[in-house]
Amino acid sequence: MPKWRVMQGILEGGFNPAARMASARRKIRTRGVIAMTAAEFLPDDAFVEAFENLTLDPKLFNHRGHLRLAWCYLNWLPLGEAAQRCADSIRRFATHHGSPEKFHLTMTYAFMHIVSARLSNAVPGEDFAGFCDRNPDLLRDGRALIGRYYSSRRLSDPAARMAFIEPDVMPLP
């Protein structure tokens, strides 16, 4: 059985070596950056597949999971298609797990633009871990990063949750 299938079973709750997985699922801090969680042991395509099929444990889809999903889509698709697919997938995932109010389209699109700009300076062949090492600010506080482009008033507008609203502080990269 491929290693990622074993990890998929672990993430879906089928195989449970309790102590090992409990420690792998906890966020471990290294040099101020959140280190790998169990979901990162999956190859990129398996991670995206588990997310899109709604089988990824929602506890594993934290801010780093959002960043990884954006990174994957942007490595595979042009920005417009990647942003739309990411937004559709996150909306479906949030709704499926009973939290549709957590989805925010403007923040999703803004984050995709920021990650896309960072990818334009990527090192050839760089993996997700290398990208994170090079861009630790993307892992710290997504809201603050997006706040460089949007006022809190604009982001708190209910319309910004369901439709993309242009930034009011400065243009997106």
N, C-alpha and C positions, 0 to 999 in steps of 0.2 A: 504494500500500500504506500503511495507517495506520502512524503512527510507532510505536505500541506493538507492532505485529506485527514491525516491524524489530527493536525491542529484544528481543522474545520470541525471535526467531531468534538474536540475539547471545547471550542468556542460555542458550539451548539448545546453543550451540556451532556453529550453522550459518554465521553470518557473523562473521568475525574480523579486524577491523582491530586487530591485536595491540597496538600501543603505546597506542592510545586506550582500549581496553577494559581492558588491564592496569592502567592508572592509574585508571580508573573503578571497578574492582573493589576496589582497595586502600582500606583505611579511611583517610580523610583527617581529621585532627583540626583543628577550628576552635573556638576559644574553649573548649577542654576537652570539647567534645561531638563525637561521631562524626558526620561529615557524610554526605551521600548516597552510596550505593553504586549500582551499575548497576541493581539491582532497583527502586530508587525512581524510575527514569525510566518505569516502567510505571504506567499508571493503576491505581487501587486494585482495580477489578474484575478487571483482567488479572493483577495480582500474585496475588490470591487464587485465580483460576482456575489459573494456572501452579503455585501451591503445591498446590492440591487435586488437580490432574491429575498431580502428581509430576514435572513438567517443569522446575521451578525448580532451578537449580544449587544444591546444598546448601551450597556455599561462601558463597552470598549469603543464606543463612538463619541469620544471626547473632542476637545479642540484639536489635538494632534491627529485624530482620525479624520476630522474635517479637512485639515491641511493635507493629509495623505490622499484623500479622495480628490481634492482639487489638483494636487500634483500629478496624480495618475491621469485624470481626464485631460489636463493640459499637455501632458506628454504624448497623448494619443490623438487629440483632436485640436482643431483651431479654436481660438478663444470663444467665439460666439457659440459654437456647438458644445464646447466643453462646459461653458457657464450654464447653458440651458439644460444639458443632461445632468449636471451636478445639482442644479436647483430642483429639477423634477425628482431626482432620486432622494434628495434630502427631504423634500416635502412628503413623498410617499413613506419614507422611513419614519418620520416624525408622526404622521397620521396613523400609520400601522401600530406604532407603540403608544398611542393615546396621548400624544403631545403636539397636536397640529399648531398650537399657539406658539411653539418654539421656533417655527420656521419664519425666516425674515428674508424676503427676496432681495431687497436692496443690499443688505449686508453680505449675502451670498455672492451677488454679482460684483460688489466692490472688492471682496476678498479674492475672487477669481482674477480680477484685473491686477491686483497687487502681486499675487503669486505669479501670474503670467509675466509681469515685468521682471520679477526676480529670475524667472526661468530663462529670460533672454540673455542673462549673464551666467548661465549654468556652465559648469565644467563638462566637456564631452564625456558621456558614459557615467555621469554622476547618478548615484542612487538616492533614494529618499533620505537615508541617514546622512549622507554627505550634504544634501540640500539643506537639511535642518541644521547641521553643524555650521554651514555658511550663512544661514539666515536665522539665528536664534531669536531675533525679535518677532518673527512670525509665530513663534510658540508661546511667547509670554502673555500677551494681552491683545487679542484680535480686535476688541472694541476700541482700545486706545489707538491702535494702528489705523483703523477705519476712521477714527475721530480726527485724524489729520486731514481728511477730505470732507467729512460731514459734521455738521453741528449736532448736538444731542437732540435739539428740537426737531431737526429734519428726520433723524433716525427714529424718533419716538412717534412720528406721524403714523397713524394706523394705515394710511395708504402705502407707506414704504414697505410694509410687511408683504403686501400682495402684488405690488408693481414696482418696477425699478424706477427710482427717483434719482435724478442727477445730483452730484455733490454740490454743496453750497459754500464750502471753504476753499477748496482748490480742485482742479480737474484730476480725475483718476489717471494713474500712469498708463 
